[in-house]
Amino acid sequence: MNLQLKKAGVSALFVPLMVIGASVLPPAVAAQTGNAAAVRGLPDFTDLVDQVGPSVVNIRTMERVRSGGSAGAGDEEMQEFFRRFFGMPMPNAPRQSPRPNRPAPQTEQEVPRGVGSGFILSADGFVMTNAHVVDGADEVLVTLPDKREFKARIVGADKRTDVAVVKIDATGLPAVRIGDVNKLRVGEWVMAIGSPFGLENSVTAGIVSAKQRDTGDYLPFIQTDVAVNPGNSGGPLINMRGEVVGINSQIYSRSGGFMGISFAIPIDEAMRVSEQLRTSGRVTRGRVGVQIDQVTKDVAESIGLGKAQGALVRNVEPGSPAEKAGVEAGDIITRFEGRPVEKASDLPRLVGNTKPGTKSTITVFRRGQSRDLSITIAELEVDQAAKRPASRSSEAPKAQASVQALGVTVTELTDAQKRELKVKRGVRVESVADAAARSGLREGDVILSVGNVEIRNPREFEAAVAKVDRSKPVNMLIQRGELVQFVLVRPSR
């Protein structure tokens, strides 16, 4: 299914509503349904709307565009085209008197750019919304439920979390109450207020479908079935206590409209970001300088980790905090500051929320054993240039070995190859067949370890393979380009 993740942003499109008649259910079924509802008690959102509604705002953005200039020149060129090829003036072209050949003066005007939602954080005019709602806007207009309209100043926006804060010059505003996301339960009723398709103060409701959904580097989203459409972006997700627990941000859709799955930014993550935006206008995050990947169940079992957890280190940046701390490619980071790293996406969040300069402890699983390493967190740069993979050396290899059971032939790395690949050990794969080929091993890969045993030369490679249990997959830590990964080779019998 070709599902796409959409920002619940802006649209001027209105869609027809489908009305379900009351006579669809047979009387007996209807009676049973009514009795069940009476027993369980369906939620009433009217008090919540009265309580939170005054704090939800409509946000319109404007963009300045220039007109004039080249438009006149384009019209003249088109008229010349019609005159030369059709012997007639361009249809509906206005008559123009002769004038000097000079560009028309350019004029600047503001045009509507989009519509979104937001909610009041404080009585003195701070408003939270999505970063994509105000991104690229030259002017932001905030309309309160009482129809007062204010020009807003963008305090700061963070694209990584899609959180933004704007400020309006007003006092005595009704601020929302912030809830505890940790107490939010799957199946709990929640409500959204926003401006879908520009329809201000629209209320929709549903339940929490899931928590901790991974759809971004720094955000474990709240998934709901609350109807969210373009224009709802930046509006609050509210629990039954009238507290904001999230910011409605994205939807899963094949059509661009709501299809039963929507996502909200957890309010605790959003508040951390908003505090930094209000203080400095930007967000500072920590980094350690590693490229990571998921740990599969097969790899975890083959290396003795037990269950699939942690973040597999595929590359360590030279000079990074990770390299200085002794982290190696092939390590699996299982804990950060004592907190478990259950999956790879947990690590960027834990590190990103740590202040640069902080001395932290990470736990890595390496060749069958866990060890703690001390690391000093650095600051995450906005953009980092991608590095080119090391080129291959033409220097001839020194020694060779072949293991028929695995279908792989390896050669010793030359000193030049080690320098280019930035490795201290390993053997280079010269050819693959049978089991090795089926496992995905490729010519040019560098095998760093076999069965948790480090490899320095072809002789050690043969010795390590001879000791493995042929009835089980053989785990190999390999380097391909600048990244490392585990490959499981099932020996031929």
Secondary structure, DSSP 8 states (H G I E B T S, - for coil): ---EEEE--------------TTSS-HHHHHHHHHHHHHH-----HHHHHHHGGGEEEEEEEEEEEEEHHHHHHHHHHHHHHHHHHSS--TT--------S--EEEEEEEEEEEEEEEEE-STTSEEEE-HHHHTT-SEEEEE-TTS-EEEEEEEEEETTTTEEEEE-S--S----EE--GGG--TT-EEEEEE-GGG-TTEEEEEEEEEEEEE-SSS-EEEEE-S---TT-TT-EEE-TTSEEEEEEEEEEESSSS--S-EEEEEHHHHHHHHHHHHHHSS---EE--EEEE---HHHHHHHT--SS-SEEEEEE-TTSHHHHHT--TT-EEEEETTEE--STTHHHHHHHTS-TT-EEEEEEEETTEEEEEEEE-EE--S------------S--S-EEEETTTTEEEEE--HHHHHHHT-SS-EEEEEE-HHHHHHT--TT-EEEEETTEE--SHHHHHHHHHHS-TTS-EEEEEEETTEEEEEEE----
